[in-house]
Amino acid sequence: HLSYFHARAGGILGAELGTAEEFTLRRLRAVALESAFGAVILLIGLFSLAAAAVERRWALACFSIFSFLAGCRTAASHALLEEFLPDNAFTDERLILEYLGGTGFSPPAFFGFLSGFFPSTISSPDIWSRSIRALGRWFVVAGGVGIGILVLAVADASVYGAAQPIMVYFYLLPAVMINLAVLIRAVLLRESGAFLILTGAVFLGLCIVHDVIRTASGNPGI
C-alpha cells in the first residue's frame, strides 16, 4: 500500500501486473469509453440548451445544466484527466470537477428540471406536495449550492476527503431520494414521460450510488 494523504482516495490500494502493451491498451480503452460517454452527455446538454432557448422553458435549461455537470463529472475521471495532467492523478482541480459535478450542483439542477417539467407534483395544496416543495427548495437546492460554494472557496482535496462521507450520506443520498419522490409522484399522477424518466433516473442513480459509496469506502477497486 502506497499512501497519499492529501486526498482521501489517494495512494495505491492495489497493484496490477502485465506488460507495457497491456497497460497501454487498458489506458486507451478507458480513455475511449470515458470520452465517448462524456461526449454523448455534452451533446444532450447542448441539445437541451438549444431547445430551452427556442421554447424558453426553465425545465430544459435545468436539464442542460445537469447534463453539463454530468459531463464535468466524467471529465474528472482518472483515465481521461490524466491525458492532460499525467503527473497529477489526484489534483485539487480533478476533485473540484468531481464534487461540483457529482455532489454540489447536480441535485439542484435535476430538481429544477423535475419541478419545471412536472409542476403539478409540487404545486398541489396537499401535504405531500408541500413537503416535497419545501425539502426540494431548502434542502436540495440550498444544500447543493452551499456545497458548491464550499468546494469553490476551499479548493483543497484534503478538506474534501475529510468531508466526503458527510456530503455523501447526509446530503447526496437524501437529495437523490427527494428527486426520486418527485418522479414517483409524477408517475402516480400519470404525467406524460414520467415513467421513462423514472426508469432512466433509477439506472443513473444506481450507478451514482455505487460510485460514491465505492469512493467513500476508500476502496475504488471494488
Summary of the structure (lengths in Angstrom):
residues: 222
radius of gyration: 18.8
end to end distance: 15.7
largest distance: 64.6
contacts: 679
relative contact order: 0.11
helix: 77%
strand: 1%
